[in-house]
Amino acid sequence: MKLHLLRLAKRQGQARFPGLEGFFTYLLTQPEQVEEPRLYIVLEGEVVVDLPDHSYLHLRKGEAAYLQSPHQITPIDPSVLAVWKV
């Protein structure tokens, strides 16, 4: 099966592979508080991730991060992310 995840996420807000639990792409336009571990890959745009220790990560297109602790993710501009809930 072939899916254009970036295009689908931009058009529909989210895209998933049927039968593949825990993986999705989505269009992030507003800050989001996340409690569970996630692996992110930025497909388009830029995001800032605020961490509990008051540090942050700045992720750009093509960069990835695995976060185990609760965090807030904020888009700098509308961004498309690939996410694995681990």
PyMOL Python script that loads the backbone (N, CA, C, O; Angstrom):
from pymol import cmd

cmd.read_pdbstr("""\
ATOM      1  N   MET A   1       0.834  -1.173   0.000  1.00  0.00           N
ATOM      2  CA  MET A   1       0.000   0.000   0.000  1.00  0.00           C
ATOM      3  C   MET A   1       0.883   1.241   0.000  1.00  0.00           C
ATOM      4  O   MET A   1       1.857   1.323   0.749  1.00  0.00           O
ATOM      5  N   LYS A   2       0.540   2.186  -0.830  1.00  0.00           N
ATOM      6  CA  LYS A   2       1.289   3.434  -0.913  1.00  0.00           C
ATOM      7  C   LYS A   2       0.356   4.580  -0.535  1.00  0.00           C
ATOM      8  O   LYS A   2      -0.747   4.699  -1.068  1.00  0.00           O
ATOM      9  N   LEU A   3       0.813   5.420   0.393  1.00  0.00           N
ATOM     10  CA  LEU A   3       0.065   6.604   0.804  1.00  0.00           C
ATOM     11  C   LEU A   3       0.992   7.808   0.782  1.00  0.00           C
ATOM     12  O   LEU A   3       2.160   7.698   1.155  1.00  0.00           O
ATOM     13  N   HIS A   4       0.495   8.930   0.358  1.00  0.00           N
ATOM     14  CA  HIS A   4       1.262  10.175   0.428  1.00  0.00           C
ATOM     15  C   HIS A   4       0.885  10.848   1.743  1.00  0.00           C
ATOM     16  O   HIS A   4      -0.056  11.639   1.801  1.00  0.00           O
ATOM     17  N   LEU A   5       1.629  10.526   2.793  1.00  0.00           N
ATOM     18  CA  LEU A   5       1.273  10.943   4.142  1.00  0.00           C
ATOM     19  C   LEU A   5       1.238  12.448   4.319  1.00  0.00           C
ATOM     20  O   LEU A   5       0.363  12.962   5.015  1.00  0.00           O
ATOM     21  N   LEU A   6       2.156  13.159   3.716  1.00  0.00           N
ATOM     22  CA  LEU A   6       2.203  14.603   3.837  1.00  0.00           C
ATOM     23  C   LEU A   6       0.954  15.231   3.220  1.00  0.00           C
ATOM     24  O   LEU A   6       0.295  16.060   3.848  1.00  0.00           O
ATOM     25  N   ARG A   7       0.639  14.840   2.014  1.00  0.00           N
ATOM     26  CA  ARG A   7      -0.533  15.388   1.313  1.00  0.00           C
ATOM     27  C   ARG A   7      -1.833  15.047   2.058  1.00  0.00           C
ATOM     28  O   ARG A   7      -2.694  15.910   2.226  1.00  0.00           O
ATOM     29  N   LEU A   8      -1.973  13.798   2.499  1.00  0.00           N
ATOM     30  CA  LEU A   8      -3.188  13.396   3.209  1.00  0.00           C
ATOM     31  C   LEU A   8      -3.341  14.142   4.536  1.00  0.00           C
ATOM     32  O   LEU A   8      -4.437  14.589   4.874  1.00  0.00           O
ATOM     33  N   ALA A   9      -2.262  14.276   5.276  1.00  0.00           N
ATOM     34  CA  ALA A   9      -2.326  14.981   6.554  1.00  0.00           C
ATOM     35  C   ALA A   9      -2.697  16.448   6.346  1.00  0.00           C
ATOM     36  O   ALA A   9      -3.476  17.002   7.122  1.00  0.00           O
ATOM     37  N   LYS A  10      -2.153  17.079   5.314  1.00  0.00           N
ATOM     38  CA  LYS A  10      -2.474  18.479   5.049  1.00  0.00           C
ATOM     39  C   LYS A  10      -3.930  18.645   4.626  1.00  0.00           C
ATOM     40  O   LYS A  10      -4.582  19.617   5.006  1.00  0.00           O
ATOM     41  N   ARG A  11      -4.432  17.709   3.851  1.00  0.00           N
ATOM     42  CA  ARG A  11      -5.795  17.808   3.339  1.00  0.00           C
ATOM     43  C   ARG A  11      -6.836  17.376   4.374  1.00  0.00           C
ATOM     44  O   ARG A  11      -7.866  18.033   4.528  1.00  0.00           O
ATOM     45  N   GLN A  12      -6.573  16.271   5.084  1.00  0.00           N
ATOM     46  CA  GLN A  12      -7.566  15.697   5.990  1.00  0.00           C
ATOM     47  C   GLN A  12      -7.280  15.982   7.462  1.00  0.00           C
ATOM     48  O   GLN A  12      -8.131  15.719   8.312  1.00  0.00           O
ATOM     49  N   GLY A  13      -6.107  16.510   7.779  1.00  0.00           N
ATOM     50  CA  GLY A  13      -5.736  16.765   9.162  1.00  0.00           C
ATOM     51  C   GLY A  13      -4.981  15.618   9.804  1.00  0.00           C
ATOM     52  O   GLY A  13      -4.224  15.821  10.753  1.00  0.00           O
ATOM     53  N   GLN A  14      -5.188  14.381   9.278  1.00  0.00           N
ATOM     54  CA  GLN A  14      -4.511  13.209   9.826  1.00  0.00           C
ATOM     55  C   GLN A  14      -4.538  12.089   8.792  1.00  0.00           C
ATOM     56  O   GLN A  14      -5.452  12.013   7.971  1.00  0.00           O
ATOM     57  N   ALA A  15      -3.533  11.224   8.838  1.00  0.00           N
ATOM     58  CA  ALA A  15      -3.491  10.048   7.961  1.00  0.00           C
ATOM     59  C   ALA A  15      -2.953   8.873   8.759  1.00  0.00           C
ATOM     60  O   ALA A  15      -2.032   9.025   9.560  1.00  0.00           O
ATOM     61  N   ARG A  16      -3.541   7.687   8.533  1.00  0.00           N
ATOM     62  CA  ARG A  16      -3.122   6.461   9.213  1.00  0.00           C
ATOM     63  C   ARG A  16      -3.019   5.339   8.197  1.00  0.00           C
ATOM     64  O   ARG A  16      -3.717   5.332   7.183  1.00  0.00           O
ATOM     65  N   PHE A  17      -2.132   4.384   8.485  1.00  0.00           N
ATOM     66  CA  PHE A  17      -2.087   3.150   7.712  1.00  0.00           C
ATOM     67  C   PHE A  17      -3.084   2.193   8.340  1.00  0.00           C
ATOM     68  O   PHE A  17      -3.029   1.966   9.549  1.00  0.00           O
ATOM     69  N   PRO A  18      -3.987   1.629   7.566  1.00  0.00           N
ATOM     70  CA  PRO A  18      -4.928   0.656   8.120  1.00  0.00           C
ATOM     71  C   PRO A  18      -4.174  -0.524   8.744  1.00  0.00           C
ATOM     72  O   PRO A  18      -3.261  -1.081   8.134  1.00  0.00           O
ATOM     73  N   GLY A  19      -4.565  -0.892   9.953  1.00  0.00           N
ATOM     74  CA  GLY A  19      -3.974  -2.044  10.625  1.00  0.00           C
ATOM     75  C   GLY A  19      -2.658  -1.772  11.322  1.00  0.00           C
ATOM     76  O   GLY A  19      -2.115  -2.679  11.954  1.00  0.00           O
ATOM     77  N   LEU A  20      -2.118  -0.560  11.237  1.00  0.00           N
ATOM     78  CA  LEU A  20      -0.846  -0.234  11.895  1.00  0.00           C
ATOM     79  C   LEU A  20      -1.132   0.669  13.088  1.00  0.00           C
ATOM     80  O   LEU A  20      -1.240   1.887  12.946  1.00  0.00           O
ATOM     81  N   GLU A  21      -1.251   0.072  14.239  1.00  0.00           N
ATOM     82  CA  GLU A  21      -1.590   0.807  15.456  1.00  0.00           C
ATOM     83  C   GLU A  21      -0.427   1.684  15.927  1.00  0.00           C
ATOM     84  O   GLU A  21       0.738   1.301  15.816  1.00  0.00           O
ATOM     85  N   GLY A  22      -0.754   2.838  16.443  1.00  0.00           N
ATOM     86  CA  GLY A  22       0.247   3.690  17.059  1.00  0.00           C
ATOM     87  C   GLY A  22       1.032   4.579  16.116  1.00  0.00           C
ATOM     88  O   GLY A  22       1.847   5.376  16.580  1.00  0.00           O
ATOM     89  N   PHE A  23       0.819   4.476  14.792  1.00  0.00           N
ATOM     90  CA  PHE A  23       1.520   5.329  13.833  1.00  0.00           C
ATOM     91  C   PHE A  23       0.502   6.183  13.099  1.00  0.00           C
ATOM     92  O   PHE A  23      -0.528   5.690  12.641  1.00  0.00           O
ATOM     93  N   PHE A  24       0.806   7.475  12.995  1.00  0.00           N
ATOM     94  CA  PHE A  24      -0.048   8.370  12.219  1.00  0.00           C
ATOM     95  C   PHE A  24       0.732   9.623  11.846  1.00  0.00           C
ATOM     96  O   PHE A  24       1.767   9.927  12.440  1.00  0.00           O
ATOM     97  N   THR A  25       0.230  10.329  10.873  1.00  0.00           N
ATOM     98  CA  THR A  25       0.754  11.660  10.550  1.00  0.00           C
ATOM     99  C   THR A  25      -0.378  12.643  10.781  1.00  0.00           C
ATOM    100  O   THR A  25      -1.551  12.316  10.602  1.00  0.00           O
ATOM    101  N   TYR A  26      -0.012  13.842  11.177  1.00  0.00           N
ATOM    102  CA  TYR A  26      -1.059  14.839  11.360  1.00  0.00           C
ATOM    103  C   TYR A  26      -0.526  16.251  11.196  1.00  0.00           C
ATOM    104  O   TYR A  26       0.673  16.513  11.290  1.00  0.00           O
ATOM    105  N   LEU A  27      -1.466  17.145  10.948  1.00  0.00           N
ATOM    106  CA  LEU A  27      -1.170  18.565  10.772  1.00  0.00           C
ATOM    107  C   LEU A  27      -1.310  19.226  12.134  1.00  0.00           C
ATOM    108  O   LEU A  27      -2.398  19.235  12.709  1.00  0.00           O
ATOM    109  N   LEU A  28      -0.231  19.775  12.653  1.00  0.00           N
ATOM    110  CA  LEU A  28      -0.230  20.451  13.948  1.00  0.00           C
ATOM    111  C   LEU A  28      -0.302  21.953  13.709  1.00  0.00           C
ATOM    112  O   LEU A  28       0.595  22.537  13.101  1.00  0.00           O
ATOM    113  N   THR A  29      -1.374  22.573  14.191  1.00  0.00           N
ATOM    114  CA  THR A  29      -1.548  24.021  14.001  1.00  0.00           C
ATOM    115  C   THR A  29      -1.632  24.774  15.321  1.00  0.00           C
ATOM    116  O   THR A  29      -1.496  25.997  15.352  1.00  0.00           O
ATOM    117  N   GLN A  30      -1.857  24.038  16.421  1.00  0.00           N
ATOM    118  CA  GLN A  30      -1.992  24.631  17.755  1.00  0.00           C
ATOM    119  C   GLN A  30      -1.115  23.858  18.736  1.00  0.00           C
ATOM    120  O   GLN A  30      -0.822  22.685  18.503  1.00  0.00           O
ATOM    121  N   PRO A  31      -0.692  24.491  19.825  1.00  0.00           N
ATOM    122  CA  PRO A  31       0.076  23.772  20.845  1.00  0.00           C
ATOM    123  C   PRO A  31      -0.716  22.576  21.372  1.00  0.00           C
ATOM    124  O   PRO A  31      -1.944  22.612  21.445  1.00  0.00           O
ATOM    125  N   GLU A  32      -0.002  21.531  21.732  1.00  0.00           N
ATOM    126  CA  GLU A  32      -0.639  20.301  22.210  1.00  0.00           C
ATOM    127  C   GLU A  32       0.130  19.764  23.409  1.00  0.00           C
ATOM    128  O   GLU A  32       1.353  19.637  23.363  1.00  0.00           O
ATOM    129  N   GLN A  33      -0.587  19.449  24.478  1.00  0.00           N
ATOM    130  CA  GLN A  33       0.016  18.823  25.652  1.00  0.00           C
ATOM    131  C   GLN A  33      -0.032  17.310  25.455  1.00  0.00           C
ATOM    132  O   GLN A  33      -1.089  16.761  25.144  1.00  0.00           O
ATOM    133  N   VAL A  34       1.108  16.629  25.634  1.00  0.00           N
ATOM    134  CA  VAL A  34       1.211  15.188  25.393  1.00  0.00           C
ATOM    135  C   VAL A  34       1.723  14.519  26.664  1.00  0.00           C
ATOM    136  O   VAL A  34       2.704  14.965  27.258  1.00  0.00           O
ATOM    137  N   GLU A  35       1.049  13.444  27.076  1.00  0.00           N
ATOM    138  CA  GLU A  35       1.413  12.743  28.305  1.00  0.00           C
ATOM    139  C   GLU A  35       2.190  11.452  28.052  1.00  0.00           C
ATOM    140  O   GLU A  35       3.014  11.063  28.880  1.00  0.00           O
ATOM    141  N   GLU A  36       1.943  10.775  26.912  1.00  0.00           N
ATOM    142  CA  GLU A  36       2.559   9.465  26.662  1.00  0.00           C
ATOM    143  C   GLU A  36       3.837   9.603  25.829  1.00  0.00           C
ATOM    144  O   GLU A  36       4.041  10.617  25.162  1.00  0.00           O
ATOM    145  N   PRO A  37       4.702   8.569  25.872  1.00  0.00           N
ATOM    146  CA  PRO A  37       5.922   8.576  25.054  1.00  0.00           C
ATOM    147  C   PRO A  37       5.575   8.609  23.563  1.00  0.00           C
ATOM    148  O   PRO A  37       4.631   7.958  23.117  1.00  0.00           O
ATOM    149  N   ARG A  38       6.349   9.371  22.811  1.00  0.00           N
ATOM    150  CA  ARG A  38       6.155   9.474  21.364  1.00  0.00           C
ATOM    151  C   ARG A  38       7.487   9.665  20.654  1.00  0.00           C
ATOM    152  O   ARG A  38       8.423  10.265  21.181  1.00  0.00           O
ATOM    153  N   LEU A  39       7.535   9.136  19.447  1.00  0.00           N
ATOM    154  CA  LEU A  39       8.631   9.402  18.525  1.00  0.00           C
ATOM    155  C   LEU A  39       8.074  10.300  17.443  1.00  0.00           C
ATOM    156  O   LEU A  39       7.078   9.957  16.807  1.00  0.00           O
ATOM    157  N   TYR A  40       8.700  11.450  17.222  1.00  0.00           N
ATOM    158  CA  TYR A  40       8.265  12.418  16.216  1.00  0.00           C
ATOM    159  C   TYR A  40       9.279  12.502  15.086  1.00  0.00           C
ATOM    160  O   TYR A  40      10.486  12.431  15.320  1.00  0.00           O
ATOM    161  N   ILE A  41       8.794  12.652  13.872  1.00  0.00           N
ATOM    162  CA  ILE A  41       9.609  13.056  12.729  1.00  0.00           C
ATOM    163  C   ILE A  41       8.874  14.218  12.075  1.00  0.00           C
ATOM    164  O   ILE A  41       7.695  14.105  11.739  1.00  0.00           O
ATOM    165  N   VAL A  42       9.563  15.315  11.898  1.00  0.00           N
ATOM    166  CA  VAL A  42       8.951  16.488  11.263  1.00  0.00           C
ATOM    167  C   VAL A  42       9.036  16.310   9.745  1.00  0.00           C
ATOM    168  O   VAL A  42      10.126  16.261   9.176  1.00  0.00           O
ATOM    169  N   LEU A  43       7.880  16.214   9.105  1.00  0.00           N
ATOM    170  CA  LEU A  43       7.820  16.068   7.647  1.00  0.00           C
ATOM    171  C   LEU A  43       7.778  17.413   6.945  1.00  0.00           C
ATOM    172  O   LEU A  43       8.262  17.555   5.822  1.00  0.00           O
ATOM    173  N   GLU A  44       7.189  18.409   7.623  1.00  0.00           N
ATOM    174  CA  GLU A  44       7.113  19.761   7.059  1.00  0.00           C
ATOM    175  C   GLU A  44       6.933  20.754   8.198  1.00  0.00           C
ATOM    176  O   GLU A  44       6.182  20.491   9.137  1.00  0.00           O
ATOM    177  N   GLY A  45       7.611  21.884   8.125  1.00  0.00           N
ATOM    178  CA  GLY A  45       7.478  22.929   9.134  1.00  0.00           C
ATOM    179  C   GLY A  45       8.530  22.830  10.222  1.00  0.00           C
ATOM    180  O   GLY A  45       9.572  22.198  10.052  1.00  0.00           O
ATOM    181  N   GLU A  46       8.227  23.480  11.361  1.00  0.00           N
ATOM    182  CA  GLU A  46       9.110  23.500  12.527  1.00  0.00           C
ATOM    183  C   GLU A  46       8.262  23.469  13.784  1.00  0.00           C
ATOM    184  O   GLU A  46       7.171  24.037  13.826  1.00  0.00           O
ATOM    185  N   VAL A  47       8.774  22.800  14.807  1.00  0.00           N
ATOM    186  CA  VAL A  47       8.074  22.751  16.090  1.00  0.00           C
ATOM    187  C   VAL A  47       9.058  22.994  17.223  1.00  0.00           C
ATOM    188  O   VAL A  47      10.259  22.760  17.090  1.00  0.00           O
ATOM    189  N   VAL A  48       8.519  23.470  18.341  1.00  0.00           N
ATOM    190  CA  VAL A  48       9.281  23.605  19.583  1.00  0.00           C
ATOM    191  C   VAL A  48       8.635  22.688  20.596  1.00  0.00           C
ATOM    192  O   VAL A  48       7.416  22.698  20.771  1.00  0.00           O
ATOM    193  N   VAL A  49       9.457  21.892  21.266  1.00  0.00           N
ATOM    194  CA  VAL A  49       8.966  20.968  22.288  1.00  0.00           C
ATOM    195  C   VAL A  49       9.462  21.460  23.640  1.00  0.00           C
ATOM    196  O   VAL A  49      10.667  21.533  23.881  1.00  0.00           O
ATOM    197  N   ASP A  50       8.516  21.799  24.528  1.00  0.00           N
ATOM    198  CA  ASP A  50       8.856  22.215  25.888  1.00  0.00           C
ATOM    199  C   ASP A  50       8.895  20.975  26.775  1.00  0.00           C
ATOM    200  O   ASP A  50       7.951  20.186  26.798  1.00  0.00           O
ATOM    201  N   LEU A  51      10.003  20.812  27.507  1.00  0.00           N
ATOM    202  CA  LEU A  51      10.215  19.638  28.344  1.00  0.00           C
ATOM    203  C   LEU A  51      10.003  19.974  29.818  1.00  0.00           C
ATOM    204  O   LEU A  51      10.096  21.141  30.198  1.00  0.00           O
ATOM    205  N   PRO A  52       9.721  18.977  30.654  1.00  0.00           N
ATOM    206  CA  PRO A  52       9.426  19.228  32.074  1.00  0.00           C
ATOM    207  C   PRO A  52      10.560  19.907  32.840  1.00  0.00           C
ATOM    208  O   PRO A  52      10.304  20.598  33.826  1.00  0.00           O
ATOM    209  N   ASP A  53      11.801  19.723  32.410  1.00  0.00           N
ATOM    210  CA  ASP A  53      12.933  20.345  33.120  1.00  0.00           C
ATOM    211  C   ASP A  53      13.182  21.787  32.663  1.00  0.00           C
ATOM    212  O   ASP A  53      14.227  22.364  32.962  1.00  0.00           O
ATOM    213  N   HIS A  54      12.216  22.366  31.935  1.00  0.00           N
ATOM    214  CA  HIS A  54      12.259  23.753  31.442  1.00  0.00           C
ATOM    215  C   HIS A  54      13.265  23.953  30.310  1.00  0.00           C
ATOM    216  O   HIS A  54      13.611  25.088  29.982  1.00  0.00           O
ATOM    217  N   SER A  55      13.734  22.860  29.713  1.00  0.00           N
ATOM    218  CA  SER A  55      14.534  22.964  28.493  1.00  0.00           C
ATOM    219  C   SER A  55      13.579  22.762  27.316  1.00  0.00           C
ATOM    220  O   SER A  55      12.383  22.536  27.500  1.00  0.00           O
ATOM    221  N   TYR A  56      14.131  22.848  26.105  1.00  0.00           N
ATOM    222  CA  TYR A  56      13.276  22.680  24.933  1.00  0.00           C
ATOM    223  C   TYR A  56      14.076  22.091  23.784  1.00  0.00           C
ATOM    224  O   TYR A  56      15.307  22.105  23.786  1.00  0.00           O
ATOM    225  N   LEU A  57      13.350  21.577  22.808  1.00  0.00           N
ATOM    226  CA  LEU A  57      13.931  21.101  21.551  1.00  0.00           C
ATOM    227  C   LEU A  57      13.307  21.906  20.419  1.00  0.00           C
ATOM    228  O   LEU A  57      12.109  22.189  20.442  1.00  0.00           O
ATOM    229  N   HIS A  58      14.104  22.269  19.441  1.00  0.00           N
ATOM    230  CA  HIS A  58      13.614  22.945  18.238  1.00  0.00           C
ATOM    231  C   HIS A  58      13.842  21.973  17.083  1.00  0.00           C
ATOM    232  O   HIS A  58      14.980  21.718  16.689  1.00  0.00           O
ATOM    233  N   LEU A  59      12.752  21.435  16.547  1.00  0.00           N
ATOM    234  CA  LEU A  59      12.852  20.448  15.472  1.00  0.00           C
ATOM    235  C   LEU A  59      12.425  21.057  14.146  1.00  0.00           C
ATOM    236  O   LEU A  59      11.390  21.716  14.046  1.00  0.00           O
ATOM    237  N   ARG A  60      13.251  20.818  13.129  1.00  0.00           N
ATOM    238  CA  ARG A  60      12.970  21.294  11.771  1.00  0.00           C
ATOM    239  C   ARG A  60      12.687  20.104  10.859  1.00  0.00           C
ATOM    240  O   ARG A  60      12.834  18.950  11.262  1.00  0.00           O
ATOM    241  N   LYS A  61      12.286  20.395   9.644  1.00  0.00           N
ATOM    242  CA  LYS A  61      11.971  19.363   8.655  1.00  0.00           C
ATOM    243  C   LYS A  61      13.098  18.332   8.577  1.00  0.00           C
ATOM    244  O   LYS A  61      14.270  18.681   8.436  1.00  0.00           O
ATOM    245  N   GLY A  62      12.718  17.052   8.674  1.00  0.00           N
ATOM    246  CA  GLY A  62      13.685  15.962   8.585  1.00  0.00           C
ATOM    247  C   GLY A  62      14.315  15.568   9.904  1.00  0.00           C
ATOM    248  O   GLY A  62      15.042  14.576   9.965  1.00  0.00           O
ATOM    249  N   GLU A  63      14.053  16.327  10.971  1.00  0.00           N
ATOM    250  CA  GLU A  63      14.617  15.989  12.276  1.00  0.00           C
ATOM    251  C   GLU A  63      13.620  15.165  13.083  1.00  0.00           C
ATOM    252  O   GLU A  63      12.412  15.229  12.853  1.00  0.00           O
ATOM    253  N   ALA A  64      14.143  14.393  14.029  1.00  0.00           N
ATOM    254  CA  ALA A  64      13.314  13.503  14.826  1.00  0.00           C
ATOM    255  C   ALA A  64      13.701  13.589  16.296  1.00  0.00           C
ATOM    256  O   ALA A  64      14.809  13.998  16.640  1.00  0.00           O
ATOM    257  N   ALA A  65      12.764  13.194  17.155  1.00  0.00           N
ATOM    258  CA  ALA A  65      13.036  13.133  18.591  1.00  0.00           C
ATOM    259  C   ALA A  65      12.137  12.086  19.219  1.00  0.00           C
ATOM    260  O   ALA A  65      10.972  11.948  18.845  1.00  0.00           O
ATOM    261  N   TYR A  66      12.690  11.341  20.186  1.00  0.00           N
ATOM    262  CA  TYR A  66      11.916  10.395  20.975  1.00  0.00           C
ATOM    263  C   TYR A  66      11.787  10.973  22.370  1.00  0.00           C
ATOM    264  O   TYR A  66      12.790  11.228  23.037  1.00  0.00           O
ATOM    265  N   LEU A  67      10.559  11.181  22.811  1.00  0.00           N
ATOM    266  CA  LEU A  67      10.302  11.803  24.108  1.00  0.00           C
ATOM    267  C   LEU A  67       9.536  10.844  24.991  1.00  0.00           C
ATOM    268  O   LEU A  67       8.470  10.356  24.615  1.00  0.00           O
ATOM    269  N   GLN A  68      10.084  10.573  26.173  1.00  0.00           N
ATOM    270  CA  GLN A  68       9.451   9.630  27.095  1.00  0.00           C
ATOM    271  C   GLN A  68       8.617  10.327  28.160  1.00  0.00           C
ATOM    272  O   GLN A  68       7.681   9.733  28.693  1.00  0.00           O
ATOM    273  N   SER A  69       8.938  11.571  28.478  1.00  0.00           N
ATOM    274  CA  SER A  69       8.232  12.275  29.546  1.00  0.00           C
ATOM    275  C   SER A  69       7.144  13.185  28.964  1.00  0.00           C
ATOM    276  O   SER A  69       7.162  13.483  27.770  1.00  0.00           O
ATOM    277  N   PRO A  70       6.201  13.627  29.801  1.00  0.00           N
ATOM    278  CA  PRO A  70       5.179  14.574  29.320  1.00  0.00           C
ATOM    279  C   PRO A  70       5.835  15.818  28.734  1.00  0.00           C
ATOM    280  O   PRO A  70       6.891  16.248  29.198  1.00  0.00           O
ATOM    281  N   HIS A  71       5.209  16.391  27.721  1.00  0.00           N
ATOM    282  CA  HIS A  71       5.773  17.554  27.041  1.00  0.00           C
ATOM    283  C   HIS A  71       4.675  18.320  26.323  1.00  0.00           C
ATOM    284  O   HIS A  71       3.563  17.827  26.138  1.00  0.00           O
ATOM    285  N   GLN A  72       5.014  19.530  25.927  1.00  0.00           N
ATOM    286  CA  GLN A  72       4.118  20.329  25.087  1.00  0.00           C
ATOM    287  C   GLN A  72       4.813  20.550  23.759  1.00  0.00           C
ATOM    288  O   GLN A  72       5.993  20.901  23.722  1.00  0.00           O
ATOM    289  N   ILE A  73       4.088  20.347  22.669  1.00  0.00           N
ATOM    290  CA  ILE A  73       4.650  20.557  21.343  1.00  0.00           C
ATOM    291  C   ILE A  73       3.886  21.703  20.680  1.00  0.00           C
ATOM    292  O   ILE A  73       2.656  21.714  20.644  1.00  0.00           O
ATOM    293  N   THR A  74       4.644  22.661  20.160  1.00  0.00           N
ATOM    294  CA  THR A  74       4.061  23.871  19.594  1.00  0.00           C
ATOM    295  C   THR A  74       4.621  24.098  18.193  1.00  0.00           C
ATOM    296  O   THR A  74       5.838  24.119  18.009  1.00  0.00           O
ATOM    297  N   PRO A  75       3.744  24.268  17.206  1.00  0.00           N
ATOM    298  CA  PRO A  75       4.242  24.541  15.851  1.00  0.00           C
ATOM    299  C   PRO A  75       4.667  25.995  15.709  1.00  0.00           C
ATOM    300  O   PRO A  75       4.005  26.889  16.234  1.00  0.00           O
ATOM    301  N   ILE A  76       5.761  26.235  15.006  1.00  0.00           N
ATOM    302  CA  ILE A  76       6.163  27.601  14.672  1.00  0.00           C
ATOM    303  C   ILE A  76       5.302  28.097  13.521  1.00  0.00           C
ATOM    304  O   ILE A  76       4.904  29.262  13.474  1.00  0.00           O
ATOM    305  N   ASP A  77       5.027  27.198  12.606  1.00  0.00           N
ATOM    306  CA  ASP A  77       4.078  27.419  11.520  1.00  0.00           C
ATOM    307  C   ASP A  77       3.334  26.098  11.361  1.00  0.00           C
ATOM    308  O   ASP A  77       3.770  25.103  11.940  1.00  0.00           O
ATOM    309  N   PRO A  78       2.236  26.031  10.608  1.00  0.00           N
ATOM    310  CA  PRO A  78       1.569  24.730  10.459  1.00  0.00           C
ATOM    311  C   PRO A  78       2.582  23.662  10.038  1.00  0.00           C
ATOM    312  O   PRO A  78       3.311  23.833   9.060  1.00  0.00           O
ATOM    313  N   SER A  79       2.615  22.570  10.784  1.00  0.00           N
ATOM    314  CA  SER A  79       3.629  21.539  10.598  1.00  0.00           C
ATOM    315  C   SER A  79       2.977  20.165  10.473  1.00  0.00           C
ATOM    316  O   SER A  79       1.951  19.890  11.096  1.00  0.00           O
ATOM    317  N   VAL A  80       3.592  19.306   9.658  1.00  0.00           N
ATOM    318  CA  VAL A  80       3.122  17.937   9.519  1.00  0.00           C
ATOM    319  C   VAL A  80       4.139  17.020  10.198  1.00  0.00           C
ATOM    320  O   VAL A  80       5.334  17.057   9.906  1.00  0.00           O
ATOM    321  N   LEU A  81       3.618  16.189  11.122  1.00  0.00           N
ATOM    322  CA  LEU A  81       4.467  15.294  11.902  1.00  0.00           C
ATOM    323  C   LEU A  81       4.087  13.845  11.658  1.00  0.00           C
ATOM    324  O   LEU A  81       2.909  13.515  11.520  1.00  0.00           O
ATOM    325  N   ALA A  82       5.088  12.989  11.607  1.00  0.00           N
ATOM    326  CA  ALA A  82       4.858  11.541  11.674  1.00  0.00           C
ATOM    327  C   ALA A  82       5.095  11.175  13.138  1.00  0.00           C
ATOM    328  O   ALA A  82       6.078  11.601  13.743  1.00  0.00           O
ATOM    329  N   VAL A  83       4.184  10.383  13.696  1.00  0.00           N
ATOM    330  CA  VAL A  83       4.225  10.086  15.127  1.00  0.00           C
ATOM    331  C   VAL A  83       4.058   8.578  15.346  1.00  0.00           C
ATOM    332  O   VAL A  83       3.220   7.924  14.725  1.00  0.00           O
ATOM    333  N   TRP A  84       4.879   8.062  16.241  1.00  0.00           N
ATOM    334  CA  TRP A  84       4.708   6.689  16.736  1.00  0.00           C
ATOM    335  C   TRP A  84       4.445   6.808  18.226  1.00  0.00           C
ATOM    336  O   TRP A  84       5.270   7.339  18.969  1.00  0.00           O
ATOM    337  N   LYS A  85       3.298   6.314  18.660  1.00  0.00           N
ATOM    338  CA  LYS A  85       3.035   6.214  20.097  1.00  0.00           C
ATOM    339  C   LYS A  85       3.700   4.925  20.554  1.00  0.00           C
ATOM    340  O   LYS A  85       3.349   3.839  20.095  1.00  0.00           O
ATOM    341  N   VAL A  86       4.647   5.051  21.448  1.00  0.00           N
ATOM    342  CA  VAL A  86       5.457   3.897  21.862  1.00  0.00           C
ATOM    343  C   VAL A  86       4.957   3.370  23.193  1.00  0.00           C
ATOM    344  O   VAL A  86       5.504   2.400  23.717  1.00  0.00           O
TER     345      VAL A  86
END
""", "prot")
cmd.dss("prot")
cmd.show_as("cartoon", "prot")
cmd.util.cbc("prot")
cmd.orient("prot")
